[in-house]
Every structure is written in C-alpha cells, then in structure tokens.
Amino acid sequence: MKLHRNIALGIIFGLERTLVEKHPATNVIKKLLKSNSSWGSRDRRYIAMAFYDIIRRKRFFHALSGFENQDINLWNLLGSWMVINDFTLPKWVEFNNLNIEEIKTKAPILMQDRKYKNSIPDWLDQMAVEAFGLEVWEKEIASLNTPSNLVVRVNTLKTSVKKLKDILEKKYNINTSTVPNTPHALIFQKNQSLQSIKEYREGWFEVQDVNSQKICPWLKPESSKYYIDACAGAGGKSLHLADLTKDNAKIMALDIYPAKLDELRKRCYRNKIESVQTANVDDDEILKIIEPNADGVLIDAPCSGLGVLKRNPDTKWRMTPKRLTAILETQERILQTYAPMVKRGGYLVYATCSILPQENRLQIDKFLNSALGSQFEFEKEHTYFSYLTGFDGFYCARLIKKM
C-alpha cells in the first residue's frame, strides 16, 4: 500500500498539534478533516486511523525508530507505523534515518514488554501495578488501548429504544445492538458521523458511553425532586438525569466554563428538555444563591481521564504525576464545596472517568475523615473496569447525609 505525501503531511500536522502542542486529539482531528474538503473518504479513513494509532502506541513506534532516547520525531513515528502496517516507505528525505529491516526485527521483541506493547509511561505503569496487581493491570491497559465503540443513549422523552433501532436500520441502513442492564443504550456496529441523521439533530439520542450511562441511576432519581450536577460540563449526565425524571425534576447544572454551559443549553433545546437550569460558578458568590437542599448532588469530578483512553489516547501523554497531584487537590476542594448542598437524607454521588484509587476510594476516605465528611455515611462503590465491561473505565460511590 502507498501513502501519498499530502496525506502524510496531514497526519504529521495532526500529530504536531496533539503530541507537541498538547491540543486534545478529538478536537485536532475534527478540525483537520473539516478544513481539508479535498480529501476523499478513503484518505480521511487512513488519516484518522494513522493519527489515533500512532498516538495510542507512541512509545512503541518511537522505540521502533531507534531514537527513543532523543526528542520525539513525528516523521519517525509515521515511518515506523507505515512499516508495521505494510505501507511502502517512500524515498523521502524525512525517512532517510529509518531502517526497515531493523524496525521489523525489533517489533516482536518490543511486543514482549508490556510498557511498549501497550505504550505506557513508566510512572503510570508503576502506579497501576501497585494499585491493581500485574494481572489485572495488564488486562485493563490492553482493553483501554483498543478503540471505543460508538455508543448512544436514547432520549426516551422523544422515542423508544426499539423505535430508534428500527429507524436507524430501515431508514439509514445502520445496524445497532442493545446492551444488557443498560436499558437506554445502543451500540453502533460501525463508528461514523451522526450529523447526517435527522433524528440525532432533533435530539432523539446523544453519544454517551455505556458505563457513563450507569452513573446517574446512583442518585435514585425521581420526578419532582431537586438535583445538582456540580461539574456538568456540556451536560451529558444532566440530560440523562432529565430523561430519568421524565423532565419533571429541578436540575441545576453547574460549571466554571461558559462555553460548556452554552453547549448544554443547545442540547437541552435539541432534546426538548425544560427541567435543566444552568449556572456559571466561576465566581464563588454565585454558589451562595443556589438552593443548598438538594435531594441528590452528583459530582462527576475533573480527573485524570485515564479510564477513557479508548477515545482519548493522548491523555496518557499529557498526564503527569504533577498534574495528577493538582487534580487530586481540585477533587478534594470540589467535594468540600458541594457536599453541603445535600439535604439530610439525600445522596452525594461521586464519580470519575478514572480507575485510579487515588482519585476514587482514597479520595472518598479522605473526605469522610474530614469535619464535613463526618456528616455523611458511605453506602457503596463500584469500579467499572474496561476489561470486564468492554467500555470506558469509571468509578462511582454513593454517600448519604445523616439525618
């Protein structure tokens, strides 16, 4: 197979924006493909495939090139990827320092080493082995290093799972499957853009991973009650909560980023949801006017994101021990800020898209040992491991405020 130079240049541009300039990969690839309308569908497929595979396996390809101890060379990464995937390596000056036979010889040797096979930074590998043991960690990182499926949550305020499944198949020739114990989820047989699907544009369904859909039910949501989504972001869980309460609860979606709340309001309009209110809480004074007697508070806390490497593989290269320490401090502060908003007998649900104990049970234990935490009782927790479920890694815990 051959890779034309304009396609190679597109891949290199994307890698530079992601691996060097540290922009999120999902944003980079969307802008890259959108800005080059001359690329055909086959070109786009190769660009996206190479882009994500090189990011996901960066350490492996870097070592294959023979220059692992030097600064990263994006052309070396691309060239190594091309050799491993049976593309003809062009006689371009950028590939002059690559030895094809050496790459092919080294590949099976490196694949015997977990840190190269699954491309893991040393610090993360050591931390995870200590946390889970070698056997569990090898299974988990192997699962997290496989691309994610496209999963959607059906908006039952507008349609049913069966009706949407039938429409997708008959109208668009799109095959989907249901998920046991996740009643509103559909898995697409193939990943694809959804913008051409009228029902998506009209809010019949939203993209949301299976394990993400398992979080809101921990609040035991009921109509006519009051809930706070403390770190709402663009509001995927706020929308789910509205669906579970038949759009008949009071839901306050809070975040510090106005752009994310703007996106949530657009999604509410598209979904015809009226029960969600938003508030930008970048000013602490705003918190003082929010009713503090919620039946349930969801803290979907900012985290390392190491549970969602399937869809965001660049996270493992942007995360560092220093950044993780800062995240842990933020999580602790958020718990102390929003826990007082739970009324007596109400639920505090803490969730992350991480599997690391430092961000999860250890964070909960630290909260429970604080003065504020003494007002709560720990009820239960669960870690949704990717290797056991096939989906993103999540953690969830539920606390009850004492009467």
QUIHUCOR-V562673 format. One record per pair of residues at least 4 apart in sequence whose ideal C-beta (glycine too) atoms are under 6 Angstrom apart, sorted by the first residue. I is the first residue (numbers start at 0). GAP is how many residues later the second one is. D is the distance in whole Angstrom. If there is no record, write none. Layout:
<<I/GAP/D> <I/GAP/D>>
//
This chain:
<<0/86/5> <1/86/5> <2/4/6> <2/5/6> <2/84/5> <6/36/5> <9/37/5> <10/36/6> <10/39/5> <10/40/6> <10/67/6> <11/62/5> <13/14/5> <13/18/5> <13/37/5> <14/4/5> <14/59/5> <15/4/5> <16/4/5> <16/6/5> <16/11/5> <17/5/6> <17/7/5> <17/10/5> <17/296/5> <21/296/6> <22/5/5> <24/30/6> <24/289/4> <27/4/6> <28/19/6> <28/22/6> <30/4/6> <32/11/5> <38/4/4> <38/5/5> <46/4/6> <48/4/6> <49/4/6> <49/31/6> <51/4/6> <53/23/5> <53/27/5> <54/258/5> <54/259/5> <55/89/6> <55/257/4> <56/4/6> <56/62/5> <57/4/6> <57/61/6> <58/57/6> <58/60/4> <59/56/5> <59/59/5> <60/16/5> <60/19/4> <60/20/6> <61/6/5> <62/5/4> <62/47/6> <62/53/6> <63/16/4> <63/39/5> <63/42/6> <64/11/4> <64/15/5> <66/9/6> <74/19/4> <78/16/5> <78/19/5> <79/23/6> <81/5/4> <81/7/6> <82/6/6> <82/17/6> <82/20/5> <88/6/6> <105/4/6> <109/6/4> <110/6/5> <113/4/6> <114/5/5> <114/10/5> <117/23/5> <117/27/5> <119/4/6> <119/5/4> <122/198/5> <127/4/6> <127/9/5> <128/5/6> <128/8/5> <130/226/5> <131/4/4> <131/5/5> <138/248/4> <139/245/6> <139/246/6> <139/247/5> <142/243/4> <142/244/4> <143/165/4> <143/166/6> <143/242/5> <147/162/4> <147/163/4> <148/38/5> <149/38/4> <149/41/5> <150/34/6> <150/36/5> <150/58/5> <150/59/5> <151/34/5> <151/53/4> <151/55/6> <152/31/5> <152/53/5> <152/55/4> <152/60/5> <153/7/5> <153/10/5> <153/30/5> <153/51/5> <154/48/6> <154/49/6> <154/50/6> <154/88/6> <154/116/5> <155/87/6> <156/86/6> <156/90/6> <157/46/5> <158/4/5> <158/5/5> <158/45/5> <163/40/6> <164/11/5> <165/4/6> <166/4/5> <167/4/5> <167/6/4> <167/8/6> <174/14/4> <175/10/4> <175/12/5> <176/10/5> <178/6/4> <178/31/5> <181/28/5> <181/31/5> <184/25/5> <184/28/6> <193/6/4> <198/5/4> <202/67/4> <202/68/4> <207/4/5> <207/5/5> <207/28/5> <208/182/5> <208/183/5> <209/181/4> <210/173/4> <210/180/5> <210/181/5> <210/183/4> <214/136/5> <214/181/6> <215/21/5> <215/24/5> <215/25/5> <215/28/6> <217/131/5> <217/178/5> <217/180/5> <218/77/4> <218/128/6> <218/130/5> <220/20/6> <220/23/5> <220/24/5> <222/22/5> <222/23/5> <222/25/4> <222/26/6> <224/24/5> <224/70/4> <225/24/5> <225/68/5> <225/69/5> <226/14/6> <226/24/5> <226/67/6> <226/69/5> <227/24/5> <227/66/5> <227/69/5> <227/113/6> <228/8/6> <228/9/5> <228/24/5> <228/69/5> <229/24/5> <229/67/6> <229/69/5> <229/108/4> <230/69/5> <230/70/6> <231/6/5> <231/21/4> <231/22/6> <231/23/5> <232/22/6> <232/27/5> <233/26/5> <233/29/4> <233/30/5> <234/4/6> <234/18/6> <234/29/3> <234/32/6> <236/63/6> <237/13/6> <237/15/4> <237/38/5> <238/32/6> <240/10/6> <241/5/5> <241/9/6> <241/31/5> <241/33/5> <241/34/6> <244/4/4> <246/26/5> <246/28/5> <248/26/5> <250/24/5> <250/25/5> <251/25/5> <252/11/6> <252/23/5> <252/25/5> <253/25/5> <253/27/5> <254/5/5> <254/6/5> <255/25/6> <255/26/4> <257/22/5> <260/17/5> <260/19/6> <263/14/6> <266/4/6> <267/5/4> <267/8/5> <278/7/6> <280/5/5> <280/6/6> <291/49/4> <292/50/4> <293/47/5> <293/48/6> <294/51/5> <295/50/6> <295/51/4> <296/41/5> <296/44/5> <296/45/5> <296/51/5> <297/51/5> <298/35/6> <298/39/6> <298/51/5> <299/51/5> <300/30/5> <300/33/6> <300/51/5> <301/28/6> <302/49/4> <302/50/6> <302/51/4> <302/56/5> <303/15/5> <303/20/6> <303/23/6> <303/50/5> <304/7/6> <304/10/5> <304/48/6> <305/48/5> <306/46/4> <306/47/5> <306/48/5> <306/85/5> <306/86/3> <306/87/6> <307/4/5> <307/45/5> <307/84/5> <308/4/5> <308/6/6> <308/7/6> <313/4/6> <314/4/6> <318/4/6> <330/32/5> <334/4/6> <334/32/5> <335/36/6> <338/9/6> <338/33/6> <341/4/4> <341/6/5> <341/59/5> <343/57/5> <343/59/5> <344/58/5> <345/55/5> <346/51/6> <347/51/4> <348/49/5> <349/47/5> <350/45/5> <351/7/5> <351/43/5> <352/41/6> <353/5/5> <354/28/6> <354/38/4> <356/4/5> <356/5/5> <357/4/5> <358/4/6> <359/35/4> <363/33/5> <366/6/4> <367/5/4> <374/26/6> <374/27/6> <375/23/4> <375/25/6> <376/23/5> <377/21/6> <378/19/5> <378/21/6> <379/18/6> <380/16/4> <381/14/6> <382/12/5> <383/5/6> <383/10/4> <385/7/5>>
//
